[in-house]
Amino acid sequence: MNLRQLKYFIATAELGQVSRAASELRISQSSITTAVRELEQDLDAILFVRTAHGMELTPPGRELLGAAREIMEKVEMARNVVQGHSEIEGTINIAATYTVIGYFLPFHLDRLQHRFPKLDIRLSELNRESIEEGLITNRFDMAVLLTSNTQSPELETQTLLSSPRRLWVPQNHPLQIKGQAHFEEIAEEDYIMLTVDEAAHTSMKYWGPTGLVPKVKLRTSSTEAVRSMVANGQGVTILSDMVYRPWSLEGRRIGTVVVDRDIPSMDVGLAWRKGQEWSEATRMFFDYFSEVFQAPQMGHLGVRG
């Protein structure tokens, strides 16, 4: 057993498909398959049931997933000890949107705290319009938000992660079995519309050109509500891979389907005011994310190494 195998195993378990894990890690599907097979041979256990819809964890696989996550967390702690701590001091005011705080930022805030213990990061959760205003008026030093939504010409941005959007369906849905969905087919389904972080507005960017209108059954700001509604067969939705999890809170499975049209990705990144003079702390914050996202990573899932 080695860290590479555990990393590939965690990615496959969390994303539910070898192809998605390979895309996220930027490696070949055969590398994922080989690592999982080696891990199963080493443990003398079947970790996944391989189906036409993806990779289903077996009971031994679910037990290993918890242990594997703990191992990777310990490895990350060890790296922090070996790398040492920076003596950079100061306060930096950071703004972030709901989705970024919920699904992207916590892992990195933990790493920043260990690496820069004397740095005081003050975090505020706001909507995109308030964040843009705060950056322009120097209320915030930098923001972490959906750069695909930013509008102000007074800001500069750097995208760190582009998360593809796919159709979410309950397990064994006819469109999942088919393997691809046309918007004409999606329009016939009840649709669960997420509204947080301008998701409803963004959805019109890819629904609009089709000339179709989704049959919205529920509008909600809760991603978990969307997840549960889809998993329980109450409708379908189109959301990004970053917020995707294969199970609802009730433990019911959610599948994903590729759509026949190009759908804009959900881009996460940094934003700051044009011409802004950065403090040492702000430069450090920017450099950290630039360094992390130069290499293949799964930081938003807590998987690295």
TORTORLUM-166326 format. One record per residue: x, y, z of N, C-alpha, C, O in turn. Coordinates in pm, whole numbers, padded with zeros to 5 digits, always signed. Atoms other than C-alpha are relative to their C-alpha. Layout:
BEGIN
XYZXYZXYZXYZ ...
END
This chain:
BEGIN
+00085-00119+00000+00000+00000+00000+00089+00124+00000+00186+00131+00075 -00077-00124+00001+00132+00347-00085-00095+00119-00015-00214+00103-00040 +00083-00121+00001+00010+00706-00084-00064+00024-00135-00177+00073-00143 +00058-00018+00133-00042+00714-00459-00127-00084-00014-00228-00035-00065 +00118+00086+00009-00283+00420-00438-00116+00057+00082-00230+00057+00038 +00105-00056-00085-00472+00580-00151-00060+00126-00060-00181+00148-00054 +00048-00123+00063-00494+00912-00332-00096-00032-00114-00202+00030-00126 +00085+00036+00114-00638+00749-00645-00128-00068+00049-00235-00048-00010 +00117+00066-00056-00873+00535-00435-00099+00104+00053-00219+00094+00025 +00088-00103-00057-01013+00839-00249-00069+00078-00112-00189+00103-00105 +00058-00076+00110-01064+01031-00573-00110-00079-00069-00216-00024-00101 +00099+00085+00066-01250+00740-00732-00124-00016+00087-00236-00011+00038 +00113+00018-00092-01466+00687-00423-00084+00127+00008-00207+00119+00009 +00074-00125-00017-01561+01054-00392-00068+00046-00128-00175+00107-00123 +00057-00045+00126-01625+01116-00760-00087-00105-00067-00168-00073-00154 +00090+00104+00046-01787+00780-00832+00029-00059-00136-00037-00154-00178 -00034+00050+00133-01624+00726-01172+00150+00010-00022+00212+00108+00018 -00143-00001+00030-01274+00635-01287+00033+00116-00095+00135+00183-00077 -00027-00106+00098-01299+00880-01577+00005+00137+00066+00089+00220+00031 +00003-00130-00067-01387+01171-01349+00120+00016+00093+00176+00125+00103 -00117-00005-00087-01111+01083-01101+00125+00027-00082+00210+00106-00042 -00116-00020+00086-00859+01065-01385+00006+00143-00052+00113+00203-00059 +00004-00138+00048-00974+01400-01522+00038+00098+00110+00111+00194+00085 -00029-00090-00112-00957+01565-01180+00148-00003+00037+00207+00101+00066 -00141+00015-00036-00609+01429-01109+00094+00023-00118+00216+00031-00101 -00077-00023+00122-00496+01487-01468+00097-00114-00028+00214-00092-00059 -00077+00119+00031-00372+01133-01517-00087-00090-00087-00203-00058-00113 +00075+00091+00086-00479+00839-01735-00095-00086+00083-00071-00110+00202 +00094+00090-00068-00774+00617-01648+00069-00132+00037+00037-00192+00139 -00069+00125-00029-00543+00316-01666+00083+00010+00128+00099-00090+00198 -00076-00019-00124-00331+00463-01384-00090-00018+00121-00050-00078+00221 +00096+00017-00108-00640+00482-01163-00036-00147+00015-00032-00202+00126 +00043+00140-00004-00753+00131-01254+00110-00090+00056+00083-00178+00137 -00112+00082-00048-00408-00017-01193+00021+00019+00150+00042-00078+00222 -00023-00028-00142-00369+00153-00855-00108-00065+00086-00077-00123+00191 +00108+00061-00077-00711+00035-00735+00014-00151+00000-00007-00216+00104 -00017+00145+00007-00646-00318-00855+00115-00046+00092+00102-00147+00162 -00112+00034-00088-00308-00324-00676-00040+00008+00146+00000-00074+00228 +00044-00018-00137-00473-00196-00360-00090-00116+00042-00079-00167+00153 +00088+00112-00030-00740-00466-00376+00079-00129+00019+00048-00210+00107 -00083+00120-00013-00476-00734-00426+00078+00002+00130+00091-00101+00197 -00079-00011-00122-00266-00605-00139-00086-00025+00124-00040-00087+00219 +00090+00015-00115-00566-00598+00098-00083-00128-00007-00151-00164+00089 +00080+00120+00021-00723-00914-00045-00148+00029+00026-00216-00044+00098 +00140-00043-00020-01058-00733-00060-00049+00070-00126+00029+00134-00196 +00064-00073+00109-01298-00602-00323-00045+00135+00054-00126+00140+00147 +00030-00133-00050-01323-00226-00275-00114+00067-00075-00185+00151-00019 +00106-00059+00081-01562-00136-00557-00078-00109-00072-00023-00213-00107 +00079+00076+00095-01846-00295-00744-00007+00084-00126-00059+00196-00124 -00007-00074+00125-01796-00188-01102-00129-00018-00078-00162-00129-00119 +00127+00004+00072-02126-00101-01273+00009+00088-00123+00108+00158-00144 +00002-00083+00120-02223+00065-01598-00009+00148+00035+00020+00233-00050 +00019-00140-00040-02291+00384-01400+00116+00054+00082+00116+00172+00117 -00112-00050-00078-01965+00406-01208+00053-00103+00098+00034-00224+00081 -00065+00084-00099-01781+00268-00909-00075+00010+00132-00079+00117+00194 +00074+00004-00125-01988+00164-00608+00089-00061+00109+00143-00170+00090 -00081+00053-00110-01802+00119-00277-00067-00121+00064-00189-00122+00086 +00047+00114-00079-01837-00217-00105+00015+00034+00147+00077+00135+00179 -00021-00027-00144-01856-00236+00278+00148+00012+00037+00183+00105+00111 -00143-00020-00030-01474-00292+00298+00052+00130-00060+00138+00197-00002 -00043-00125+00063-01431-00001+00058-00040+00122+00081+00038+00216+00093 +00044-00113-00082-01636+00232+00279+00084+00012+00126+00115+00122+00171 -00086-00003-00119-01428+00133+00582+00138+00055-00035+00195+00134+00040 -00132-00048+00041-01105+00194+00392-00002+00149-00029+00097+00218-00003 +00007-00142+00036-01225+00535+00272+00024+00088+00121+00099+00186+00114 -00021-00080-00122-01244+00670+00628+00144-00006+00046+00202+00097+00082 -00139+00014-00043-00901+00531+00716+00094+00071-00096+00191+00133-00053 -00087-00063+00099-00748+00656+00391+00000+00151+00015+00104+00216+00002 +00007-00145-00021-00871+01008+00455+00084+00042+00121+00154+00142+00117 -00079-00031-00118-00717+01003+00801+00149-00007-00030+00226+00077+00015 -00141+00014+00037-00386+00882+00656+00047+00122-00078+00154+00176-00049 -00040-00114+00081-00377+01161+00399+00005+00129+00082+00089+00215+00057 -00005-00116-00089-00456+01418+00668+00127-00001+00083+00189+00104+00102 -00123+00010-00076-00165+01289+00877+00121+00033-00086+00216+00097-00040 -00109-00031+00091+00063+01310+00575+00011+00151-00020+00120+00206-00021 +00000-00145+00017-00041+01671+00523+00057+00069+00123+00132+00165+00111 -00054-00057-00124+00034+01749+00888+00151-00018+00005+00223+00072+00047 -00144+00026+00000+00377+01588+00851+00072+00094-00095+00181+00142-00065 -00062-00093+00095+00451+01801+00546+00015+00139+00062+00118+00205+00047 -00006-00132-00062+00367+02113+00740+00112+00009+00102+00179+00112+00113 -00108+00002-00100+00608+02013+01017+00135+00008-00068+00222+00084-00026 -00128+00004+00069+00889+01938+00774+00030+00132-00070+00143+00181-00067 -00020-00124+00074+00836+02252+00568+00025+00118+00094+00082+00220+00053 -00019-00109-00095+00839+02465+00882-00105+00108-00017-00188+00103-00109 +00098-00106+00000+00640+02775+00953+00062+00131-00044+00177+00162-00010 -00047-00130+00043+00674+03113+00791-00017+00102+00113-00109+00091+00194 +00006-00104-00102+00739+03416+01010-00080+00122-00047-00083+00224+00022 +00080-00112+00050+00517+03639+00798-00111+00034+00099-00185-00054+00144 +00104-00047-00091+00291+03848+01021-00090+00098-00073-00056+00150-00179 +00090-00099+00057-00004+04069+00949-00143-00048-00003-00175-00160+00035 +00142+00029+00012-00375+04081+00886-00041+00018-00144-00001+00114-00210 +00050-00010+00137-00546+04017+00556-00150-00024+00003-00198-00120+00063 +00146+00009+00006-00915+04072+00487-00042-00065-00130-00018-00012-00239 +00038+00080+00116-01057+03810+00253-00152-00014-00004-00216-00039+00099 +00143+00023+00020-01409+03789+00112-00019-00124-00086+00064-00153-00172 +00028+00120+00079-01564+03473-00031-00151-00019-00010-00226+00025+00076 +00141+00029+00019-01898+03360-00167-00037-00133+00067+00050-00208+00110 +00054+00116-00070-02118+03085-00023+00059-00131-00053+00106-00213+00025 -00048+00125+00058-02013+02810-00262+00147-00021+00025+00190-00132+00054 -00144+00010-00022-01645+02886-00225+00031-00039+00143+00117-00123+00168 -00022+00033-00141-01662+02875+00154-00044-00143+00031+00020-00212+00110 +00053+00133-00030-01865+02556+00153+00076-00114-00063+00084-00222-00004 -00053+00113+00076-01680+02349-00105+00145+00016-00046+00199-00076-00108 -00135-00021+00052-01338+02498-00174+00099+00049+00104+00210-00003+00114 -00096-00075-00080-01181+02722+00087+00046-00066+00130+00163-00050+00164 -00042+00049-00132-01176+02534+00424+00132-00078-00001+00216-00058+00087 -00124+00079+00009-00902+02289+00318+00122+00092-00008+00222+00068+00058 -00113-00090+00021-00677+02574+00208+00021+00093+00120+00135+00129+00151 -00016-00081-00120-00747+02788+00514+00075-00076+00109+00156-00019+00181 -00071+00084-00097-00628+02498+00730+00148-00007-00033+00233+00003+00057 -00141+00006+00041-00307+02467+00530+00069+00134+00025+00183+00138+00072 -00058-00133-00021-00248+02843+00545+00026+00026+00148+00128+00085+00184 -00018-00020-00143-00295+02844+00922+00123-00073+00051+00198-00019+00133 -00117+00074-00043-00032+02573+00967+00129+00058-00057+00232+00059+00010 -00121-00050+00064+00212+02729+00724+00035+00142+00045+00152+00178+00051 -00022-00139-00039+00166+03091+00839-00073+00028+00131-00174+00099+00131 +00072-00010-00128+00068+03075+01209-00014+00143+00052-00102+00169+00134 +00007-00138-00048+00131+03447+01264-00087+00088-00090-00100+00208-00066 +00085-00075+00091-00099+03551+00982-00145-00006+00046-00197-00114+00074 +00141-00009-00041-00449+03668+01077-00085+00020-00124-00091+00129-00181 +00089-00007+00117-00691+03587+00793-00142+00025+00049-00201-00061+00113 +00135-00036-00039-01021+03763+00850-00093-00021-00120-00079+00044-00223 +00082+00046+00112-01289+03603+00634-00143+00050+00012-00203+00045+00120 +00139-00045+00005-01626+03745+00530-00072-00072-00113-00018-00084-00223 +00082+00062+00105-01902+03563+00339-00102+00101-00049-00183+00152+00029 +00091-00097+00059-02091+03790+00101-00037-00045-00140+00023-00137-00195 +00033+00030+00139-02262+03780-00236+00099+00070-00092+00179+00153-00049 -00099-00049+00095-02070+03865-00550-00001+00153-00012+00105+00216-00017 +00007-00146+00014-02197+04224-00582+00065+00071+00119+00138+00168+00100 -00058-00062-00120-02101+04310-00222+00151-00019+00004+00224+00070+00049 -00145+00025+00002-01759+04153-00266+00069+00094-00098+00173+00152-00067 -00061-00090+00099-01687+04352-00581+00006+00142+00053+00107+00211+00036 +00000-00135-00059-01788+04674-00405+00106+00010+00109+00175+00112+00118 -00099-00001-00107-01571+04582-00105+00143+00001-00050+00229+00063+00012 -00134-00002+00058-01268+04519-00323+00032+00139-00057+00142+00190-00038 -00023-00131+00062-01309+04848-00510+00022+00108+00106+00101+00200+00083 -00012-00100-00107-01343+05046-00183+00107-00036+00103+00116+00029+00208 -00111+00043-00087-01045+04865-00022-00046-00058+00133+00033-00064+00228 +00045+00067-00121-01260+04697+00240+00063-00138+00011+00089-00188+00121 -00063+00131+00003-01110+04366+00131+00130+00008-00080+00142+00083-00177 -00128+00006+00072-00755+04288+00021-00009-00090-00122+00052-00063-00225 +00015+00096+00109-00856+03996-00197-00127-00081+00023-00179-00085+00135 +00120+00082-00012-01151+03770-00268+00023-00134-00068+00101-00146-00163 +00004+00132+00064-01202+03404-00349-00145-00023-00037-00232-00034+00050 +00139+00003+00046-01513+03370-00561-00009-00073-00133+00088-00130-00182 +00021+00059+00132-01663+03241-00883+00041+00104-00104-00035+00196-00134 -00049-00099+00097-01453+03428-01138-00083-00001-00127-00082+00096-00203 +00086+00006+00118-01695+03313-01408-00120+00093+00014-00192+00116-00083 +00113-00089-00022-01952+03550-01250+00040+00147+00013-00046+00234+00008 -00041-00137-00027-01742+03863-01193-00035+00092-00117-00035+00049-00233 +00045-00093+00103-01852+04175-01381+00075+00133+00001+00084+00197-00104 -00058-00134-00010-01666+04486-01256+00129+00013-00082+00220-00068-00068 -00123-00024+00078-01406+04624-01502+00114+00054+00087+00227+00063+00041 -00103-00053-00089-01219+04766-01200+00077-00110+00072+00166-00082+00152 -00064+00112-00068-01113+04418-01088+00083-00084-00095+00055-00092-00215 -00075+00102+00071-00853+04169-01199-00027-00134+00067-00053-00141+00187 +00028+00133-00053-00902+03798-01159+00102-00101-00050+00166-00082-00153 -00080+00115+00044-00707+03475-01177-00077-00126+00033-00103-00154+00150 +00074+00125-00021-00895+03149-01224+00095-00110+00044+00201-00129-00015 -00080+00109-00053-00759+02858-01022-00053-00136-00043+00024-00228-00071 +00064+00129+00024-01007+02581-01094-00122+00019-00088-00207+00104-00060 +00118+00000+00085-01258+02521-01373-00072-00132+00019-00020-00238-00015 +00075+00120-00034-01526+02276-01264-00112-00022-00102-00202+00061-00113 +00104+00027+00101-01738+02116-01542-00137-00016+00063-00149-00058+00178 +00138+00021-00043-02115+02112-01511-00059-00121-00073-00035-00142-00192 +00066+00118+00057-02317+01792-01566-00142-00009+00054-00179+00059+00149 +00136+00027-00045-02672+01671-01530+00005-00097+00116+00071-00200+00108 +00013+00089-00116-02751+01517-01189-00136-00070-00009-00239-00007-00033 +00123+00079+00004-03007+01237-01182+00001-00103+00112+00108-00136+00163 +00002+00110-00099-03124+00973-00931+00059-00125-00063+00062-00141-00185 -00061+00123+00048-02956+00635-00957-00097-00078-00088-00216-00089-00058 +00075+00082+00095-03075+00420-01249-00107+00078-00076-00202+00019-00127 +00090-00082+00082-03257+00710-01413+00020-00038-00147+00132-00071-00186 -00015+00036+00142-03327+00639-01784+00110+00078-00073+00177+00021-00159 -00105-00076+00066-03092+00920-01890+00138-00046+00043+00233-00039-00035 -00128+00055-00045-02814+00771-01678+00030-00131-00073+00144-00156-00113 -00017+00126+00071-02868+00433-01839+00036+00027-00146+00118-00044-00205 -00029-00037+00139-02863+00599-02181+00142+00052-00014+00207+00026-00116 -00139-00047+00001-02533+00771-02096+00020+00140-00052+00130+00194-00040 -00008-00138+00048-02607+01110-02253-00140+00060+00000-00239-00011-00019 +00130-00066-00006-02884+01367-02225-00005+00117-00097+00092+00192-00110 +00026-00117+00084-03028+01615-02474-00086+00098+00080-00165+00057+00166 +00078-00099-00074-03175+01940-02347-00150-00019-00020-00229+00013+00069 +00142+00026+00022-03506+01843-02505-00051-00104+00101-00165-00096+00146 +00039+00103-00098-03511+01540-02273-00001+00057+00141-00089+00026+00221 -00008-00059-00134-03404+01740-01967-00121+00090+00024-00175+00095+00135 +00114-00091-00013-03683+01993-02035-00130-00072+00034-00224-00010+00082 +00120+00078-00033-03937+01713-01993-00003-00046+00145-00105-00094+00194 -00012+00043-00140-03815+01637-01639-00031+00115+00095-00009+00231+00061 +00006-00101-00106-03902+01821-01319+00142+00044+00031+00234-00037+00034 -00134-00057-00016-03609+02052-01249+00012+00068+00136-00075+00145+00176 -00028-00062-00129-03459+02152-00913+00103+00109-00023+00218+00080-00059 -00084-00115+00035-03311+02502-00951+00071+00055+00124+00007+00103+00217 -00078-00062-00106-03029+02611-00720+00011+00148-00028+00034+00188-00142 -00001-00145+00020-03033+02987-00665+00121+00068+00060+00151+00182+00023 -00111-00066-00068-02728+03055-00445+00113+00032-00097+00133-00039-00196 -00113-00043+00084-02429+03238-00598-00040+00014-00146+00034-00026-00236 +00047-00032+00134-02634+03340-00901-00014-00123-00090-00008-00112-00212 +00008+00123+00079-02674+02976-01008-00118+00002-00096-00108-00047-00208 +00117-00004+00088-03022+03039-01148+00026+00089-00120-00013+00056-00232 -00033-00090+00111-02897+03332-01356+00098-00066-00095+00084-00056-00217 -00100+00067+00082-02599+03131-01477-00062-00108-00086-00021-00130-00200 +00062+00110+00074-02823+02844-01583-00063+00050-00130-00075-00026-00227 +00061-00053+00121-02988+03073-01837+00102+00016-00113+00064+00026-00230 -00104-00010+00102-02652+03100-02017+00003-00124-00088+00038-00117-00206 +00001+00119+00084-02687+02742-02130-00142-00047-00035-00159-00121-00131 +00138+00031+00039-03067+02707-02128-00047+00095-00110-00119+00053-00201 +00047-00101+00095-03122+03029-02325+00020-00038-00147-00075-00033-00224 -00024+00032+00141-02956+02921-02653-00081-00119-00053-00095-00135-00174 +00077+00116+00044-03166+02603-02660-00143+00036-00041-00208-00038-00114 +00138-00038+00025-03494+02793-02678-00099-00076+00087-00220-00067+00068 +00083+00079-00091-03622+02563-02404-00002+00063+00139+00084+00145+00172 +00013-00051-00137-03734+02639-02048-00008-00119+00094-00090-00208+00072 +00008+00112-00094-03667+02404-01756-00133+00001+00076-00186+00108+00107 +00127+00013-00073-03979+02275-01577+00033+00002+00150+00042-00103+00214 -00050-00016-00136-03879+02414-01237-00105-00042+00102-00215+00014+00107 +00087+00047-00107-04036+02226-00947+00031+00070+00132-00059+00093+00213 -00041-00066-00124-03837+02397-00671+00120+00088-00025+00213+00050-00095 -00115-00088-00003-03606+02694-00636+00050+00005+00144-00029+00031+00236 -00053+00003-00136-03376+02672-00335+00145+00048+00002+00220+00030-00094 -00138-00043-00018-03055+02825-00202+00085-00108+00066+00204-00088+00088 -00069+00108-00070-02961+02494-00034+00049-00107-00098-00032-00173-00163 -00056+00105+00085-02725+02266-00226-00040-00138+00050-00067-00228-00029 +00039+00129-00056-02809+01982+00013-00147-00032-00030-00182-00149-00049 +00139+00024+00037-03179+02028-00060-00009-00048-00145-00086-00139-00176 -00004+00044+00139-03106+01997-00431+00046-00144-00007-00013-00226-00078 -00056+00135+00001-02897+01686-00365-00105-00102+00045-00120-00207-00017 +00100+00092-00052-03173+01522-00160-00119-00015-00095-00168-00126-00116 +00113+00006+00093-03450+01612-00405+00034-00086-00122-00047-00167-00166 -00041+00079+00116-03256+01465-00696+00013-00147+00037-00038-00234-00033 -00023+00139-00042-03152+01152-00506-00130-00074+00026-00138-00195+00006 +00128+00062-00032-03513+01089-00403-00097+00000-00119-00216-00028-00102 +00082+00010+00120-03642+01112-00759-00099+00112-00021-00196+00096-00094 +00093-00112+00012-03810+01452-00728+00033+00093-00115-00041+00188-00141 -00038-00085+00111-03630+01605-01023+00146-00019-00036+00216-00102+00023 -00140+00003+00043-03299+01660-01200+00054+00143+00008-00021+00237+00030 -00060-00133+00001-03054+01951-01211+00131-00005-00074+00184-00113-00103 -00133-00011+00059-02737+02073-01376+00085+00083+00094+00056+00200+00118 -00089-00069-00092-02457+02164-01136+00144-00045-00026+00169-00137-00103 -00141+00025+00027-02078+02161-01122+00053-00121+00077-00004-00162+00178 -00065+00112-00066-01851+01873-01029+00052+00037+00138+00062-00049+00226 -00059-00039-00127-01707+02077-00742-00097-00022+00117-00054-00054+00227 +00098+00017-00108-02030+02055-00542-00066-00138-00006-00153-00169+00076 +00059+00133+00013-02114+01702-00657+00052-00094+00108+00171-00096+00138 -00034+00114-00084-02119+01416-00408-00093-00113-00040-00210-00087-00070 +00083+00109+00053-02248+01071-00504-00114-00043+00089-00197-00125+00048 +00108+00040-00091-02477+01041-00200-00071+00122+00057-00010+00227+00077 +00074-00103-00071-02751+01250-00045+00016-00022+00150+00078-00119+00192 -00008+00015-00146-02783+01303+00330-00070-00127+00047-00037-00182+00152 +00071+00123-00037-03021+01006+00336+00076-00125-00045+00034-00237-00019 -00079+00113+00046-02754+00788+00176-00043-00055-00135+00000-00163-00174 +00043+00044+00132-02924+00763-00164+00097+00051-00107+00154+00159-00096 -00102-00025+00102-02710+00757-00475-00047+00103-00103-00164+00107-00140 +00024-00098+00106-02687+01041-00729+00096-00029-00114+00216-00047-00092 -00085+00022+00117-02557+00986-01080+00014+00128-00081-00059+00224-00061 -00019-00115+00088-02428+01228-01340-00004-00047-00145+00029-00162-00176 +00013+00031+00142-02485+01240-01715+00059+00115-00081+00038+00232-00048 -00055-00101+00091-02298+01423-01990-00114+00054-00087-00199-00021-00133 +00103-00066+00081-02513+01675-02179+00054+00023-00140+00174+00043-00158 -00044-00005+00140-02503+01699-02558+00053+00137-00042+00121+00146-00144 -00047-00134+00033-02432+02075-02559+00113+00042+00094+00123-00006+00207 -00104-00056-00086-02130+02264-02427-00065+00086+00108-00148+00172+00079 +00050-00077-00113-02205+02403-02081+00119+00072+00063+00221+00009+00090 -00113-00072-00061-01984+02677-01932+00038-00061+00135-00049-00103+00211 -00048+00052-00128-01770+02559-01641-00023+00102+00111-00045+00220+00084 +00003-00089-00116-01792+02703-01291+00145+00026+00040+00214-00065+00086 -00141-00034-00023-01461+02886-01245+00018+00064+00137-00052+00160+00171 -00032-00051-00133-01317+02950-00898+00137+00064-00005+00230+00009-00064 -00130-00064+00002-01037+03194-00842+00007+00122+00092-00076+00140+00180 -00028-00118-00083-00901+03515-00691-00038+00127-00075-00035+00132-00198 +00031-00130+00058-01006+03875-00748+00059+00109+00089+00065+00094+00211 -00054-00112-00074-00851+04207-00648-00016+00127-00085-00042+00119-00205 +00018-00128+00070-00870+04577-00740+00120+00027-00089+00234+00005-00050 -00108-00035+00092-00669+04686-01042+00087+00112+00058+00037+00208+00117 -00093-00101-00049-00359+04883-00952+00025-00005+00149+00096+00081+00202 -00015+00012-00145-00373+04770-00591+00144-00034+00039+00207-00120-00024 -00132+00033-00054-00047+04769-00395-00018-00106+00108-00090-00085+00206 +00017+00112-00091-00018+04439-00214+00095+00007+00118+00213+00040+00103 -00085+00019-00118+00110+04394+00138+00071-00134-00013+00039-00213-00101 -00071+00128+00000+00349+04108+00212-00097-00115+00024-00084-00222-00036 +00098+00105-00030+00056+03911+00355-00089-00031-00120-00118-00147-00149 +00083+00020+00118-00159+03966+00045+00078-00074-00108+00025-00163-00173 -00084+00068+00098+00129+03862-00181+00017-00147+00035+00015-00233-00053 -00015+00138-00045+00179+03548+00027-00126-00079-00030-00118-00193-00076 +00128+00068+00024-00192+03460+00000-00014-00033-00148-00053-00144-00183 +00007+00022+00145-00182+03501-00378+00100-00107-00043+00065-00197-00120 -00104+00095+00041+00144+03308-00415-00033-00142+00044-00003-00238-00026 +00037+00134-00047+00011+03019-00207-00092-00068-00102-00067-00181-00143 +00096+00062+00092-00284+02958-00440+00061-00021-00138+00032-00121-00203 -00065+00017+00129-00074+03012-00752+00088-00124+00001+00091-00199-00097 -00088+00117-00012+00172+02751-00630-00081-00129+00004-00048-00226-00065 +00079+00122-00017-00092+02497-00528-00064-00044-00131-00067-00163-00161 +00076+00036+00118-00283+02512-00854+00083-00004-00128+00027-00018-00237 -00086+00022+00116+00018+02497-01085+00016-00148-00029+00037-00188-00143 -00023+00144+00012+00046+02121-01021-00132-00074+00008-00228-00020+00063 +00121+00081-00015-00215+01843-01051-00038-00012+00147+00047-00043+00230 +00041-00002-00140-00420+01857-00733-00148-00031+00012-00222-00032-00087 +00142+00015-00031-00750+01786-00566-00028+00074+00130-00091+00020+00221 +00008-00073-00124-00739+02056-00303-00142+00018+00051-00165+00016+00172 +00137-00022-00045-01115+02115-00298-00062-00125+00058-00165-00117+00126 +00049+00124-00060-01165+01749-00207+00084-00042+00119+00054-00143+00183 -00087+00036-00111-00890+01748+00054+00093-00113-00034+00138-00184+00056 -00085+00111+00041-00680+01505-00148+00124+00054-00069+00115+00115-00175 -00127-00039+00062-00315+01576-00218+00107-00097+00044+00087-00178+00134 -00113+00080-00043+00019+01409-00196+00032-00111-00097+00126-00188-00074 
END
